[in-house]
Every structure is written in structure tokens, then in C-alpha cells.
Amino acid sequence: MKKTKTLILLLCTALTSCTTVSQQHELIENAKPLARDIFNAVSPNQFESASFTSSRGVQLPYRLLRPSKLIPGKIYPLVVQLHGSAGVGIDNLSQLERMAKSWAMPDVRDRYQAFILIPQFSIRSANYGAASPDQHAVPSSMLNDTVELINQFSAENPVDKSRIYATGFSMGGSAAWLLPVTSPGLFAGIVPMSGIAPSNSQAINFAKLPVLVIHGNADMENPITADRRFAQAIASHGGQQITLREYKGLEHQLPADIYPGFWWRDWLFSQQLKSSHSNPSPK
């Protein structure tokens, strides 16, 4: 797999003033999709099953993977793993897609000591219309419920509140984009995969948020144009922590290098809210 890195300079051409900002763009050539059966050995029984009731009375089933080496007195990162549209339901099972199962693989679980929280939505978590130049995602009410779940879970468990992350694929990638809009300042970093980004009016919420975007440029279901648009919008607001990793020729699929994916998981776990005074927690 060949990778080309370029630094995209976005120049403001306004007559009154001009500011130079930047974003990092990685073009990945010869990309291969992730195998469909790679996590078949992962049993749903490896994930605890629970349910949360939000303040508006909505039931939010979720699965949980705890750190494999939970040590009393330590605090740990929290990863919110968001499912795609195929996971919509109330069985507390369908949301255990490939990305969720990847966290239970021995090499990944041993390396990343963290809580992995996998809520299931009874309706779509993110909504967006047909592909168009201004296509953008808007959050459903389920994301407000998810923020409540995150806050309650973090209060009741040894979570490092300076290291709360969100990631997901497809609709889950869109939801990962939208959670920082729903609750600005809660997340230390996000990794949206093949999702649809918010409208440009929300870019200001991402000026200081580290974002790693993963998307195939042959995706016809969720075209990469929305992510390209929003990455530029973030940069135009002074964002210096946005990377768009574009996979040449990859359709609406996860790329093969997502597992074990130490490169992106290491990046994610290195992000930390600067304003927090929490003690560092283990990777």
C-alpha cells in the first residue's frame, strides 16, 4: 500500500484580510478493503450487555468492553464506538459490527487499555439527504441520549474525562462527526470513517479538536465530497489538527489497514483535552 502525504494550503482571498491555514491530506494508493470474516472468532459474549434510560425516557441498549487489565486507582480512556445503519434496532446485538469487534481482538485489547462503549440506536443517529455539493449530516435525538449515557458512565466508572473519543463507520462515522456538535468540549479526538460531515456552520466547533478522517474516494453511498468540504471549512476556521486520509479507489468499505490499525489507534489515544487536570492514564 502506497501512501502520499501532502499539505493542503487553503488561502483566504477576501479583500479585507487574508489568513493562511492548513490541513494534512494523506492519499493512500492501492487500497484494499477489510476482509468481511476477519472477526468471526469474536463472540458477542465478550461484551457486557446493559441498558440506559435517558432523561426523556428513551431506552438506550449498549455493549461494553472493559480494560483487560483494570487496576484499582487508575483511570482509563473511553472510546464511544458508533454503529452504521445496519445496527439500528433494540436487540443489543446488531451494533456489534466489525469495528466494535476489532476492539476485542487480543492484540488490540492488550495494547489499548480502555473502556469501549457501544450504544445501539432504535432510529438513525445521523440523517442526511442524497448526494449533493452541500450534502451534510444532522444529528437525531439519539445523540443527546448518547451524551447523557457517556456522562453517567464516566461518573460511575474510572474514566479519564480528558480522553473520551468517538469513532464509527458509515452512519456511525457521521455520528462521530456530530457528537462534538451535540456536546462541544467533551471529546479529545474523533475518527469518522466513511461518514457525512456536518454543515460548514458547525466548523467552529472543530477548530481545536483533533480529527482523523478516513474515507474512500470511490464511495458512492457516502461520497467523500462532504468530508473534503468540511475539512476545508475547519481549516478556514484556524483548525490545525484535521487530517483527511483518502483511500484511492476504495468504495463504501473499511480499508484493510484499519486492523490492527495501531497507526490510527495510537493517534487517537495520544489525544487529550488540554484543559483537563486529570492524571494521565495508561494506553
N, C-alpha and C positions, 0 to 999 in steps of 0.2 A: 504494500500500500504506500503510495507516494503522497507526501504532504507538501504543499506550497504555502508559505506564510507571506502575507503582505500586510502592510499597514495602510489602511484606507484613510486618507485625509479628506475631511469634509470642511469645505471653506464657505464661510458665510459671505454672501455677496451683497448684503444690504448696503444701501448708500450711506447710512448714518454711521455704521460701525462694522467692523469685521473681526470675527474671532475664529481661530483655528482650533479645532478639536479633532479627536482621533478615535478610531475603533480598530480592533485587531480582527483580521479576516484570515481564516485558515481554509484553504481549498484542499480537500482530500481527494486524490485521484485513485482510480482502480478500486473503488469501494465495493465491499461485499456485504450482503445482508446477514443479520444474525440468524443462525440456524433455529428453526421452529422447535426442535426437540431437545435443545441443549439443557433445559432444566427439568426434564421429565422425572429425574430422580428426586426432586424436591417435593416433599409431601406437605399438603396444607396443614397437617397436624404439627408441623414445626412452628406454626404461628399461633399464638394465643388468640382466642375469639372473645370479643366483648362488644358492648353497645353503649352509646352515649345519647342522652336526651338533651337537646338544646333548649335555650330559654323560650323558644317559640313552640316547644313540644314536639319537635321533629326527632325521630329516631335515626341515629347515625351508626350503623354497624361498623366495626373496624377489626382489623387483624393487627397483631403486634409481635415484633421480634425484638427481644431484649438483648443487651450486650451479652456475649457468651462468657465473659469474664467479669461479671458485675461485682465490684469491690465496694464494700460499705465505706461511706465517707467521700467517695469520688462522684463527680458529675460527668455526664456524657452528652454528646451531641444528639439531636433529634432530627431524623430525616422523615419528612412527610412525602410518602410515595403515592402519587395520584394516578388513578386508572383511566383507561380510554373508554369510549362509548360502549364497547362490548362488555364492560364490567358493571354497567348500570343495573341495579336490582336491589334486593333486600336479603339475599341468601347468605351474605357474609362469606362468600367463596369466590364469586366470579371476578372480584377485583384482584385476585392473586394471579396477575399476569406475569409475563416473563421478567419484567423489570423488578417486580416485587419479589419474585422467587430468586432473582440473582443475588439479593442480599443474604439469602440463607445458604448459598454455596460456601463450603468450608473455607476456601481461600479468601473469599471476600469477608465473611463473617469474622474470621480470626483477625484480619487486618484492620477492620473498622469496628471498633467497639462503640456501638451507638444503639439508640432506640430507633426502630423503623416502624413508623405508624402508617397504616394502610386503610384509610376510610373507604367505605362504599357509599355511592350516591344513588338514591332512588330515582333521581332525574338527572339530566345533564348538568355537569358542573360549570360548563362554559358553552356559550352559544355564539354562533357566527353564521353569516349568510353565505351565499355562493361566492366562488372566487371572483374577485374584482380588484381594481387598483387600490381601493380603500377598505378592503376586507379587514375586519378586526373582531376580536372576541370581547364579549361582555360577560361578567360573572352571573351565575344564578345564585339564588338564596342559599344553596347548599354550601357555598364557600364561607358565608357568615357563620353557619353552624360549625364548619371545619375549624375556623379560628377559635371559636369557643372551646371545641374539643382540645385543640392544641394548648390553649391557655390552662384549661383544667388539668390536662395530663401533665403539663410542665410543672404545675403547682404541687402535684401529688407524687411526683417521681423525681429522681436525682438528675434532672435535665439541666444542661448548661444553656441558659437562656441567651447567651451570646452566640450560640452555634446551633440555630434552628434553620433547617434547609428545606427546600421543596424541589421536587423533580417529577417528571411524568412524560409519557409518550402520547401523541395524538391529542385527543381531548384532554388527557392528563397534562400534556405539555402546555396547552392553552391555560389550564387551571393553574399550573405552576407560574405562568406569566401573571395571572390575575390575583393570586393570593397577596402579593405585595401591594396591589392596588386596594384590596379589601382591608388589609392591615399594614399600613406603612410602618417601617421600623421594626417589624417583628422578625424578619428573615435576614440572615447573614449572607446568603447566597442562594441562587436558584439555577437549575439546569433544565430548561424547557427543551423537549425533544419533539420535533415534527409537529409543533402546535401552531396556533394562530395567535399572534401578538395583539395587545390592546390597541386602542386608538392612540394617535400621536399626542392627544391632550393629556395622556397619563405618563408621558415620558419623564416628567419632572420627578415622579416618584422613584425613578430608577437611576438618577444622576449619581448616587453614591452606592448603589447596590451592585455587587459583583454578579455578573450574569454570563453564563456559558451556554450559548445557543447551539443546538445540534439539529441539522436538517439536511435532507437530500434535495438536490436541486432538480430532480426529475419527479418530485412528489406532485401528483395531480389531484390528490384528495385534499391535502392541506398545503397549498402552494407556498414555496419559500418566500414569495414576494412580501408577505406580511411581516415576516421576521427581518428581512432586509430593510424594509421601510422603518420598522420600529427601532432597529439597531442604529440607523442613521439619526432618528429622532432623539434617541438617548444621547448620542454623541453631540448633537447640536445643543443639548442642554448641559454640556460640560461633562458628560459621563466618560470616565476614563477606564472603566472596568467591565466593558462589554466586549465579548469575543463571539464572533459568528463562525462556527465551524461548519462549512458547507461541503457536502459529500457529492462529488461529481457523478451523475448518472444514477444515484440512489433514489428509488421510488419511496412510497409511503411505508417505510420499513425501518427497523432499528439497524444501525450499522454493526458489523461483526466486531469492531473494536470496542463496543460498549461493555463487553465482558471478556476477561475480568474487569477491564476498564479502570485499572489503577490510575491511569493518567487523569481521568476526569473526576474520579472519586477522591484522589489525593488533592486535586484542586479545590473541590467542594469543601473538604474537611479542613482545609487551611484557611477558610474564610471565617472571620469573627467580627462581631459588631464592635466598633471602636469605643462606643460609649459605655459598654458594659464593664462592670468591675468583677465579673465572675472569675473564679480561679480557672486556670487552664485545665482542660480535660484531655484524657488520652485519645489518640487517634484510633 
